Amino acid sequence: MVCVTIAPWPSAGTGSTCLHCGAHVTDQFCRVYGDNRDRAHRCPDCDSYRRMTRGSAAGKAVEIPDPETAEGRHGGEADV
């Protein structure tokens, strides 16, 4: 007997991209961190894990400074 499972989401390789920087993201990343439509607004290439886990990847505003604009340890200008 052969069992077949139908996944409730599109198969891998659909070419998902980050809406902020355009980098490739996996479908699984979009399902876990993305918004209700499985779209990633930020990804590991353009944001910190700490911000993504708090909602930035789903398009939500978070209180943690954005590494692209905030100076210091997580982005911006390097400490000299």
Buried (B, 14 or more C-beta within 10 A) or exposed (E): EEEEEEEEEEEEEEEBBBBBBEBEBBBEBBEBBBBEEBBBBBBBEBBBEEBBEBBBBBBEEBEBBBBBEBEEEBBBEEEE
